[in-house]
Amino acid sequence: MVTNAAHPTTPTGWTLRAVVSAHVVAIVGQPVFAGVYLTGDYDSLRWHAVGADAVTSIGYLQAVVAIVVWVRLRQAWPFLATTAVVAAETVQYFAGLEGALWLHIPLGVMTVAALVVQFVAVWRQPLLRREARDA
């Protein structure tokens, strides 16, 4: 029998870690593309738009994985944190499309910071199945 001490994080937990990691990699590129655009390389705005599509798609995938974590591991916090990040990303995405930079830029900074905090949280401790509480 395999104990939790030998393999502390479940495959579901590893899947969440992988998706959150991909999400962080994608979102960290966004300020780089925006910065290159602001230096006068107008083609990089296209890369920023492609990156926004990638970040948003990975965010929605992360939400699905977080639901699986909630159901299988009985841990709701990854879903709640992911929902907050994905909601902010969605607002930020549409603010960027509308050219509302007064909202797009600060919300982008907060979203990157929140996702980095979530990345640290999922890697900091094992993602184990919690036992059901007695009724």
DSSP file with accessible surface (Angstrom, degrees, kcal/mol):
  #  RESIDUE AA STRUCTURE BP1 BP2  ACC     N-H-->O    O-->H-N    N-H-->O    O-->H-N    TCO  KAPPA ALPHA  PHI   PSI    X-CA   Y-CA   Z-CA
    1    1 A M              0   0  230      0, 0.0     2,-0.4     0, 0.0     0, 0.0   0.000 360.0 360.0 360.0 135.0    0.0    0.0    0.0
    2    2 A V        -     0   0   99      4,-0.0     2,-0.2     3,-0.0     0, 0.0  -0.733 360.0-149.9 -89.5 129.9    1.3    3.5   -0.9
    3    3 A T    >>  -     0   0   81     -2,-0.4     4,-1.6     1,-0.1     3,-0.5  -0.568  25.0-114.1 -96.0 164.3    1.1    6.0    1.8
    4    4 A N  T 34 S+     0   0  102      1,-0.2    -1,-0.1     2,-0.2    -2,-0.0   0.784 115.1  63.3 -65.2 -27.3    0.6    9.8    1.5
    5    5 A A  T 34 S+     0   0   92      1,-0.2    -1,-0.2     2,-0.1    -3,-0.0   0.874 104.7  46.1 -66.5 -34.5    4.1   10.3    2.9
    6    6 A A  T <4 S+     0   0   59     -3,-0.5    -2,-0.2     1,-0.3    -1,-0.2   0.881 134.1  14.6 -74.4 -40.1    5.6    8.5   -0.1
    7    7 A H  S  < S+     0   0  126     -4,-1.6    -1,-0.3     1,-0.1    -2,-0.1  -0.689  73.9 173.5-133.8  78.8    3.5   10.3   -2.7
    8    8 A P        +     0   0   52      0, 0.0     2,-0.5     0, 0.0    -1,-0.1   0.854  62.0  60.3 -64.4 -36.5    2.0   13.3   -0.9
    9    9 A T  S    S-     0   0   11    117,-0.1   119,-0.2   119,-0.1     5,-0.0  -0.800  81.0-134.5 -98.2 133.1    0.5   15.1   -3.9
   10   10 A T     >  -     0   0   28    117,-1.9     4,-2.5    -2,-0.5     5,-0.2  -0.278  27.5-105.0 -75.6 163.7   -2.2   13.2   -5.9
   11   11 A P  H  > S+     0   0  108      0, 0.0     4,-2.2     0, 0.0     5,-0.1   0.880 124.7  55.2 -57.3 -35.2   -2.3   13.1   -9.7
   12   12 A T  H  > S+     0   0   17      2,-0.2     4,-2.1     1,-0.2     5,-0.1   0.917 107.7  49.0 -62.9 -41.7   -5.2   15.6   -9.5
   13   13 A G  H  > S+     0   0    0    114,-0.3     4,-2.5     1,-0.2    -1,-0.2   0.896 109.5  51.5 -63.8 -40.5   -3.0   17.9   -7.5
   14   14 A W  H  X S+     0   0  125     -4,-2.5     4,-2.5     2,-0.2    -1,-0.2   0.875 107.1  53.9 -65.4 -34.7   -0.1   17.5  -10.0
   15   15 A T  H  X S+     0   0   72     -4,-2.2     4,-2.5    -5,-0.2     5,-0.2   0.934 109.1  48.1 -64.5 -44.1   -2.5   18.4  -12.8
   16   16 A L  H  X S+     0   0    0     -4,-2.1     4,-2.9     1,-0.2     5,-0.3   0.934 111.1  51.1 -61.1 -44.2   -3.5   21.6  -11.0
   17   17 A R  H  X S+     0   0   15     -4,-2.5     4,-2.3     1,-0.2    -1,-0.2   0.908 110.6  49.2 -58.8 -43.0    0.2   22.4  -10.4
   18   18 A A  H  X S+     0   0   60     -4,-2.5     4,-2.4     2,-0.2    -1,-0.2   0.927 113.6  45.0 -64.0 -43.9    1.0   21.9  -14.1
   19   19 A V  H  X S+     0   0   17     -4,-2.5     4,-2.6     2,-0.2    -2,-0.2   0.924 113.5  49.0 -69.6 -42.3   -1.9   24.1  -15.3
   20   20 A V  H  X S+     0   0    0     -4,-2.9     4,-2.5    -5,-0.2    -1,-0.2   0.915 111.5  51.3 -62.3 -39.1   -1.2   26.9  -12.8
   21   21 A S  H  X S+     0   0   28     -4,-2.3     4,-2.4    -5,-0.3    -2,-0.2   0.931 110.9  46.6 -63.5 -45.3    2.5   26.8  -13.9
   22   22 A A  H  X S+     0   0   45     -4,-2.4     4,-2.5     1,-0.2    -1,-0.2   0.902 111.1  53.9 -62.4 -38.0    1.6   27.1  -17.6
   23   23 A H  H  X S+     0   0    0     -4,-2.6     4,-2.7     1,-0.2    -2,-0.2   0.919 108.7  48.2 -62.8 -43.7   -0.8   29.9  -16.6
   24   24 A V  H  X S+     0   0   19     -4,-2.5     4,-2.3     2,-0.2    -1,-0.2   0.925 110.6  51.0 -64.3 -44.5    2.0   31.8  -14.8
   25   25 A V  H  X S+     0   0  114     -4,-2.4     4,-1.0     1,-0.2    -2,-0.2   0.937 113.5  45.8 -58.7 -44.6    4.4   31.3  -17.8
   26   26 A A  H  X S+     0   0   25     -4,-2.5     4,-0.6     1,-0.2     3,-0.5   0.922 113.4  47.7 -65.4 -43.0    1.8   32.7  -20.2
   27   27 A I  H >< S+     0   0    8     -4,-2.7     3,-0.8     1,-0.2    -1,-0.2   0.836 103.4  61.2 -73.3 -28.2    0.8   35.6  -18.1
   28   28 A V  H 3X S+     0   0   71     -4,-2.3     4,-0.7     1,-0.2    -1,-0.2   0.818  99.2  58.7 -68.6 -25.7    4.4   36.8  -17.3
   29   29 A G  H 3X S+     0   0   20     -4,-1.0     4,-2.5    -3,-0.5    -1,-0.2   0.777  89.3  75.2 -71.4 -23.9    4.9   37.3  -21.1
   30   30 A Q  H <X S+     0   0   21     -3,-0.8     4,-2.3    -4,-0.6     5,-0.2   0.915  94.9  45.0 -60.4 -48.6    2.0   39.8  -21.3
   31   31 A P  H  > S+     0   0   74      0, 0.0     4,-2.6     0, 0.0    -1,-0.2   0.853 111.7  56.0 -65.3 -28.1    3.8   42.7  -19.7
   32   32 A V  H  X S+     0   0   87     -4,-0.7     4,-2.5     2,-0.2    -2,-0.2   0.955 109.4  44.3 -65.6 -49.0    6.8   42.0  -21.8
   33   33 A F  H  X S+     0   0   65     -4,-2.5     4,-2.1     1,-0.2    15,-0.2   0.898 114.7  49.8 -62.0 -39.4    4.8   42.2  -25.1
   34   34 A A  H  X S+     0   0   29     -4,-2.3     4,-2.4    -5,-0.2    -1,-0.2   0.911 110.6  50.1 -65.4 -41.8    3.1   45.3  -23.8
   35   35 A G  H  X S+     0   0   32     -4,-2.6     4,-1.0     2,-0.2    -2,-0.2   0.903 109.4  50.0 -64.0 -41.4    6.4   46.9  -22.9
   36   36 A V  H ><>S+     0   0   52     -4,-2.5     5,-1.7     1,-0.2     3,-0.6   0.914 110.3  51.8 -63.5 -39.6    7.9   46.1  -26.3
   37   37 A Y  H ><5S+     0   0   74     -4,-2.1     3,-1.9     1,-0.2    -2,-0.2   0.926 106.3  53.6 -60.4 -44.1    4.8   47.7  -28.0
   38   38 A L  H 3<5S+     0   0  132     -4,-2.4    -1,-0.2     1,-0.3    -2,-0.2   0.710 100.0  62.1 -68.0 -17.9    5.2   50.8  -25.9
   39   39 A T  T <<5S-     0   0  118     -4,-1.0    -1,-0.3    -3,-0.6    -2,-0.2   0.479 130.4 -90.7 -84.6  -2.0    8.8   51.2  -27.1
   40   40 A G  T < 5S+     0   0   33     -3,-1.9     2,-1.4    -4,-0.2    -3,-0.2   0.383  89.2 126.2 113.6  -3.6    7.5   51.5  -30.6
   41   41 A D    > < -     0   0   75     -5,-1.7     3,-1.5     1,-0.2     4,-0.3  -0.690  34.2-178.7 -87.3  90.2    7.5   48.0  -32.0
   42   42 A Y  T >  S+     0   0  160     -2,-1.4     3,-1.1     1,-0.3     4,-0.4   0.707  71.5  68.9 -70.3 -18.2    3.8   48.0  -33.0
   43   43 A D  T >> S+     0   0  129      1,-0.2     3,-1.0     2,-0.2     4,-0.9   0.774  86.3  69.4 -67.8 -24.3    3.9   44.4  -34.2
   44   44 A S  H <> S+     0   0    6     -3,-1.5     4,-2.3     1,-0.2    -1,-0.2   0.695  81.9  72.7 -71.8 -13.9    4.2   43.2  -30.6
   45   45 A L  H <> S+     0   0   80     -3,-1.1     4,-2.2    -4,-0.3    -1,-0.2   0.894  95.0  53.7 -63.9 -34.3    0.6   44.4  -30.0
   46   46 A R  H <> S+     0   0  159     -3,-1.0     4,-2.5    -4,-0.4    -1,-0.2   0.916 107.7  49.4 -63.2 -42.6   -0.4   41.3  -32.0
   47   47 A W  H  X S+     0   0  135     -4,-0.9     4,-2.7     1,-0.2    -2,-0.2   0.880 108.6  53.3 -64.2 -36.5    1.7   39.1  -29.8
   48   48 A H  H  X S+     0   0   27     -4,-2.3     4,-2.2     2,-0.2    -2,-0.2   0.913 109.9  48.0 -64.1 -39.7    0.1   40.7  -26.8
   49   49 A A  H  X S+     0   0   53     -4,-2.2     4,-2.0     2,-0.2    -2,-0.2   0.920 112.5  47.8 -67.6 -42.5   -3.3   39.9  -28.2
   50   50 A V  H  X S+     0   0   67     -4,-2.5     4,-2.2     1,-0.2    -2,-0.2   0.919 112.1  50.9 -63.3 -41.6   -2.3   36.3  -28.9
   51   51 A G  H  X S+     0   0   11     -4,-2.7     4,-3.2     1,-0.2     5,-0.2   0.891 106.4  54.6 -62.8 -38.2   -0.9   36.1  -25.4
   52   52 A A  H  X S+     0   0   19     -4,-2.2     4,-2.5     1,-0.2     5,-0.2   0.910 108.1  49.3 -63.1 -40.5   -4.2   37.4  -24.0
   53   53 A D  H  X S+     0   0   76     -4,-2.0     4,-2.4     2,-0.2    -1,-0.2   0.919 113.4  46.7 -63.3 -42.5   -6.1   34.6  -25.8
   54   54 A A  H  X S+     0   0   41     -4,-2.2     4,-2.7     2,-0.2     5,-0.3   0.937 112.9  48.2 -65.3 -46.7   -3.6   32.0  -24.4
   55   55 A V  H  X S+     0   0    8     -4,-3.2     4,-2.4     1,-0.2    -2,-0.2   0.934 113.6  47.4 -60.7 -45.0   -3.8   33.4  -20.9
   56   56 A T  H  X S+     0   0   18     -4,-2.5     4,-2.2    -5,-0.2    -1,-0.2   0.923 112.5  49.1 -64.7 -43.1   -7.6   33.5  -20.9
   57   57 A S  H  X S+     0   0   77     -4,-2.4     4,-2.2     1,-0.2    -2,-0.2   0.924 112.1  47.5 -63.3 -44.1   -7.8   29.9  -22.4
   58   58 A I  H  X S+     0   0   39     -4,-2.7     4,-2.8     1,-0.2    -1,-0.2   0.888 109.0  56.3 -65.1 -36.5   -5.4   28.5  -19.8
   59   59 A G  H  X S+     0   0    0     -4,-2.4     4,-1.9    -5,-0.3    -2,-0.2   0.921 107.9  46.6 -60.4 -43.4   -7.4   30.3  -17.1
   60   60 A Y  H  X S+     0   0  104     -4,-2.2     4,-1.8     2,-0.2    -1,-0.2   0.895 111.8  51.2 -67.9 -37.1  -10.6   28.6  -18.1
   61   61 A L  H  X S+     0   0   92     -4,-2.2     4,-2.5     1,-0.2    -2,-0.2   0.918 108.0  53.2 -62.4 -41.4   -8.8   25.3  -18.2
   62   62 A Q  H  X S+     0   0    0     -4,-2.8     4,-2.8     1,-0.2    -2,-0.2   0.881 104.6  55.3 -61.3 -37.5   -7.5   26.0  -14.7
   63   63 A A  H  X S+     0   0   20     -4,-1.9     4,-1.8     2,-0.2    -1,-0.2   0.914 108.0  48.5 -62.4 -41.1  -11.1   26.6  -13.6
   64   64 A V  H  X S+     0   0   87     -4,-1.8     4,-2.0     2,-0.2    -2,-0.2   0.939 112.8  47.3 -64.1 -45.4  -12.1   23.2  -14.9
   65   65 A V  H  X S+     0   0   16     -4,-2.5     4,-2.6     1,-0.2    -2,-0.2   0.904 109.0  55.1 -63.8 -38.1   -9.1   21.5  -13.1
   66   66 A A  H  X S+     0   0    0     -4,-2.8     4,-2.3     1,-0.2    13,-0.4   0.865 105.2  52.8 -64.6 -33.5   -9.9   23.4   -9.9
   67   67 A I  H  X S+     0   0   80     -4,-1.8     4,-2.6     2,-0.2    -1,-0.2   0.927 109.0  49.6 -65.3 -42.4  -13.5   22.0  -10.0
   68   68 A V  H  X S+     0   0   61     -4,-2.0     4,-3.3     1,-0.2     5,-0.5   0.914 109.8  51.4 -62.4 -41.3  -12.0   18.5  -10.3
   69   69 A V  H  X>S+     0   0    0     -4,-2.6     4,-2.4     2,-0.2     6,-0.9   0.923 110.2  49.9 -60.0 -43.2   -9.7   19.3   -7.3
   70   70 A W  H  X5S+     0   0  115     -4,-2.3     4,-0.8     4,-0.2    -2,-0.2   0.936 117.2  39.8 -62.0 -45.4  -12.7   20.4   -5.3
   71   71 A V  H  <5S+     0   0  105     -4,-2.6    -2,-0.2     2,-0.2    -1,-0.2   0.947 126.4  32.4 -71.3 -47.4  -14.7   17.3   -6.1
   72   72 A R  H  <5S+     0   0  147     -4,-3.3    -3,-0.2    -5,-0.2    -2,-0.2   0.864 132.2  28.3 -81.9 -39.4  -11.9   14.7   -5.9
   73   73 A L  H  <5S-     0   0    5     -4,-2.4    57,-2.5    -5,-0.5    -3,-0.2   0.481  96.5-128.8-101.4  -6.5   -9.7   16.3   -3.2
   74   74 A R     << +     0   0  100     -4,-0.8     2,-0.5    -5,-0.5    -4,-0.2   0.875  63.8 133.8  58.9  39.7  -12.5   18.1   -1.3
   75   75 A Q        +     0   0    5     -6,-0.9     4,-0.4    -9,-0.1    -1,-0.2  -0.965  29.9 177.6-121.3 114.2  -10.4   21.4   -1.4
   76   76 A A    >>  +     0   0   28     -2,-0.5     4,-2.3     1,-0.2     3,-0.6   0.730  63.7  82.3 -86.9 -24.1  -12.4   24.4   -2.4
   77   77 A W  H 3> S+     0   0   69      1,-0.2     4,-2.8     2,-0.2     5,-0.3   0.854  87.8  54.1 -58.7 -36.9   -9.7   27.1   -2.1
   78   78 A P  H 3> S+     0   0    0      0, 0.0     4,-2.5     0, 0.0    -1,-0.2   0.918 111.2  47.0 -63.7 -36.0   -8.1   26.4   -5.5
   79   79 A F  H <> S+     0   0   48     -3,-0.6     4,-2.8    -4,-0.4    -2,-0.2   0.929 113.3  47.6 -67.4 -44.1  -11.5   26.9   -7.2
   80   80 A L  H  X S+     0   0  108     -4,-2.3     4,-1.9     2,-0.2    -1,-0.2   0.930 115.3  44.9 -64.1 -43.5  -12.3   30.1   -5.2
   81   81 A A  H  X S+     0   0   35     -4,-2.8     4,-2.3    -5,-0.2    -1,-0.2   0.916 114.5  49.0 -66.0 -42.8   -8.8   31.5   -6.0
   82   82 A T  H  X S+     0   0    0     -4,-2.5     4,-3.3    -5,-0.3     5,-0.3   0.908 108.1  54.2 -63.8 -41.5   -9.0   30.5   -9.6
   83   83 A T  H  X S+     0   0   62     -4,-2.8     4,-2.5     1,-0.2    -1,-0.2   0.918 109.2  48.4 -59.8 -41.7  -12.5   32.0  -10.0
   84   84 A A  H  X S+     0   0   65     -4,-1.9     4,-2.3     2,-0.2    -1,-0.2   0.937 114.5  45.1 -64.3 -44.6  -11.2   35.3   -8.7
   85   85 A V  H  X S+     0   0    8     -4,-2.3     4,-2.9     2,-0.2    -2,-0.2   0.938 114.5  47.8 -65.3 -45.8   -8.2   35.3  -11.0
   86   86 A V  H  X S+     0   0   14     -4,-3.3     4,-2.4     2,-0.2    -1,-0.2   0.892 110.9  51.3 -66.0 -37.8  -10.3   34.2  -14.1
   87   87 A A  H  X S+     0   0   54     -4,-2.5     4,-2.4    -5,-0.3     5,-0.2   0.943 112.4  46.4 -62.8 -44.5  -12.9   36.9  -13.4
   88   88 A A  H  X S+     0   0   24     -4,-2.3     4,-2.8     1,-0.2    -2,-0.2   0.915 112.3  50.8 -63.7 -41.6  -10.2   39.6  -13.1
   89   89 A E  H  X S+     0   0    4     -4,-2.9     4,-2.8     2,-0.2    -1,-0.2   0.889 109.3  50.9 -62.9 -39.3   -8.6   38.2  -16.3
   90   90 A T  H  X S+     0   0   33     -4,-2.4     4,-2.2     2,-0.2     5,-0.2   0.938 112.9  44.3 -66.0 -45.2  -11.9   38.3  -18.2
   91   91 A V  H  X S+     0   0   78     -4,-2.4     4,-2.4     1,-0.2    -2,-0.2   0.933 115.2  49.6 -62.1 -43.5  -12.6   41.9  -17.1
   92   92 A Q  H  X S+     0   0   37     -4,-2.8     4,-2.2    -5,-0.2    -2,-0.2   0.891 107.7  54.5 -64.2 -39.1   -9.0   42.9  -18.0
   93   93 A Y  H  X S+     0   0   54     -4,-2.8     4,-2.0     1,-0.2    -1,-0.2   0.946 112.4  42.1 -58.5 -51.0   -9.3   41.2  -21.4
   94   94 A F  H  X S+     0   0  116     -4,-2.2     4,-2.0     1,-0.2     6,-0.2   0.847 110.5  56.7 -71.2 -30.7  -12.3   43.2  -22.4
   95   95 A A  H  X>S+     0   0    8     -4,-2.4     5,-2.5    -5,-0.2     4,-0.5   0.907 108.0  49.4 -63.7 -39.0  -10.9   46.4  -20.9
   96   96 A G  H ><5S+     0   0   27     -4,-2.2     3,-0.9     1,-0.2    -2,-0.2   0.913 108.9  51.4 -65.3 -42.7   -7.9   45.9  -23.2
   97   97 A L  H 3<5S+     0   0  111     -4,-2.0    -1,-0.2     1,-0.3    -2,-0.2   0.872 112.3  47.1 -61.1 -36.4  -10.1   45.3  -26.2
   98   98 A E  H 3<5S-     0   0  160     -4,-2.0    -1,-0.3    -5,-0.1    -2,-0.2   0.508 113.2-118.7 -83.0  -6.9  -12.0   48.5  -25.5
   99   99 A G  T <<5 +     0   0   50     -3,-0.9     2,-2.1    -4,-0.5     3,-0.2   0.692  61.4 150.1  77.2  18.5   -8.7   50.5  -24.9
  100  100 A A    >>< +     0   0   21     -5,-2.5     4,-3.0    -6,-0.2     3,-1.6  -0.508  10.6 165.3 -83.1  73.4   -9.6   51.3  -21.3
  101  101 A L  H 3>  +     0   0   99     -2,-2.1     4,-1.8     1,-0.3    -1,-0.2   0.773  65.7  70.5 -65.8 -25.4   -6.0   51.4  -20.2
  102  102 A W  H 34 S+     0   0  202     -3,-0.2    -1,-0.3     1,-0.2    -2,-0.1   0.801 117.0  24.1 -60.5 -26.5   -6.9   53.1  -16.9
  103  103 A L  H <> S+     0   0   55     -3,-1.6     4,-2.1     3,-0.1     5,-0.3   0.785 118.7  60.2-102.7 -39.8   -8.4   49.7  -16.0
  104  104 A H  H  X S+     0   0   22     -4,-3.0     4,-1.8    -9,-0.2    -3,-0.2   0.897 106.2  44.6 -59.7 -46.4   -6.5   47.3  -18.2
  105  105 A I  H  X S+     0   0   94     -4,-1.8     4,-2.2     2,-0.2     5,-0.2   0.964 116.7  40.8 -71.7 -53.1   -3.0   48.1  -16.8
  106  106 A P  H  > S+     0   0   59      0, 0.0     4,-2.4     0, 0.0     5,-0.2   0.915 116.9  50.0 -64.7 -36.7   -3.6   48.1  -13.1
  107  107 A L  H  X S+     0   0   27     -4,-2.1     4,-2.5     1,-0.2    -2,-0.2   0.887 108.6  54.1 -67.0 -34.3   -5.9   45.1  -13.2
  108  108 A G  H  X S+     0   0   13     -4,-1.8     4,-2.5    -5,-0.3    -1,-0.2   0.926 108.2  48.9 -62.5 -44.3   -3.2   43.3  -15.3
  109  109 A V  H  X S+     0   0   97     -4,-2.2     4,-2.3     1,-0.2    -2,-0.2   0.939 113.3  46.8 -61.0 -45.7   -0.6   44.0  -12.6
  110  110 A M  H  X S+     0   0  114     -4,-2.4     4,-2.6     1,-0.2    -1,-0.2   0.881 111.2  52.1 -65.4 -36.8   -3.0   42.7   -9.9
  111  111 A T  H  X S+     0   0    4     -4,-2.5     4,-2.5     2,-0.2     5,-0.2   0.919 109.3  48.5 -67.1 -44.1   -3.8   39.6  -11.9
  112  112 A V  H  X S+     0   0   32     -4,-2.5     4,-2.4     2,-0.2    -2,-0.2   0.948 113.6  48.0 -60.0 -46.3   -0.2   38.7  -12.4
  113  113 A A  H  X S+     0   0   54     -4,-2.3     4,-2.3     1,-0.2    -2,-0.2   0.928 111.7  49.3 -61.3 -44.0    0.5   39.2   -8.7
  114  114 A A  H  X S+     0   0   45     -4,-2.6     4,-2.3     1,-0.2    -1,-0.2   0.906 111.4  48.9 -64.0 -40.1   -2.6   37.1   -7.7
  115  115 A L  H  X S+     0   0    0     -4,-2.5     4,-2.6     2,-0.2    -1,-0.2   0.895 109.0  52.4 -69.8 -35.7   -1.6   34.3  -10.0
  116  116 A V  H  X S+     0   0   59     -4,-2.4     4,-2.4     2,-0.2    -2,-0.2   0.926 109.5  50.1 -64.4 -40.5    2.0   34.2   -8.7
  117  117 A V  H  X S+     0   0  101     -4,-2.3     4,-2.4     1,-0.2    -2,-0.2   0.926 111.2  48.8 -62.2 -41.8    0.6   34.0   -5.2
  118  118 A Q  H  X S+     0   0    8     -4,-2.3     4,-2.5     2,-0.2     5,-0.2   0.906 108.2  54.4 -65.3 -39.7   -1.6   31.1   -6.3
  119  119 A F  H  X S+     0   0   69     -4,-2.6     4,-1.5     1,-0.2    -2,-0.2   0.943 109.8  46.9 -56.9 -47.8    1.4   29.4   -8.0
  120  120 A V  H  X S+     0   0   78     -4,-2.4     4,-1.7     1,-0.2    -2,-0.2   0.923 111.1  53.1 -61.3 -42.2    3.3   29.6   -4.7
  121  121 A A  H  X S+     0   0   34     -4,-2.4     4,-0.9     1,-0.2    -2,-0.2   0.902 109.0  46.8 -63.7 -41.6    0.3   28.2   -2.8
  122  122 A V  H  < S+     0   0    0     -4,-2.5    -1,-0.2     1,-0.2    -2,-0.2   0.783 119.0  41.2 -75.2 -22.8   -0.1   25.1   -5.0
  123  123 A W  H  < S+     0   0  101     -4,-1.5    -1,-0.2    -5,-0.2    -2,-0.2   0.631 102.6  70.6 -93.3 -15.5    3.6   24.3   -4.9
  124  124 A R  H  < S+     0   0  208     -4,-1.7    -2,-0.2    -5,-0.2    -3,-0.1   0.863 106.9  18.6 -73.8 -37.1    4.1   25.1   -1.2
  125  125 A Q  S  < S-     0   0   96     -4,-0.9    -1,-0.1  -117,-0.0     0, 0.0  -0.937  91.0 -88.0-135.1 157.0    2.2   22.1    0.3
  126  126 A P        -     0   0   57      0, 0.0     2,-0.9     0, 0.0  -117,-0.1  -0.302  32.9-130.9 -62.9 145.8    1.0   18.8   -0.9
  127  127 A L        +     0   0    0   -117,-0.1  -117,-1.9    -5,-0.1  -114,-0.3  -0.855  42.3 170.5 -99.5  97.6   -2.5   18.7   -2.4
  128  128 A L        -     0   0   53     -2,-0.9     2,-0.4  -119,-0.2  -119,-0.1  -0.697  40.5 -98.3-107.1 159.9   -4.1   15.8   -0.6
  129  129 A R        -     0   0  108     -2,-0.2     2,-0.3     1,-0.0   -55,-0.2  -0.626  38.7-139.5 -75.9 127.0   -7.6   14.5   -0.4
  130  130 A R        -     0   0  123    -57,-2.5     2,-0.1    -2,-0.4     3,-0.1  -0.711  20.7-112.4 -86.5 143.1   -9.4   15.8    2.7
  131  131 A E        -     0   0  157     -2,-0.3     2,-0.1     1,-0.1    -1,-0.1  -0.433  35.6-102.0 -73.3 146.1  -11.5   13.4    4.6
  132  132 A A        -     0   0   57     -2,-0.1     2,-0.2     1,-0.1    -1,-0.1  -0.415  40.2-112.8 -65.7 141.3  -15.3   14.0    4.6
  133  133 A R        -     0   0  234      1,-0.1     2,-0.1    -2,-0.1    -1,-0.1  -0.505  35.4-100.9 -76.1 144.4  -16.5   15.6    7.8
  134  134 A D              0   0  163     -2,-0.2    -1,-0.1     1,-0.1    -3,-0.0  -0.420 360.0 360.0 -65.5 139.0  -18.8   13.5    9.9
  135  135 A A              0   0  151     -2,-0.1    -1,-0.1    -3,-0.1    -3,-0.0  -0.364 360.0 360.0 -87.2 360.0  -22.4   14.4    9.6
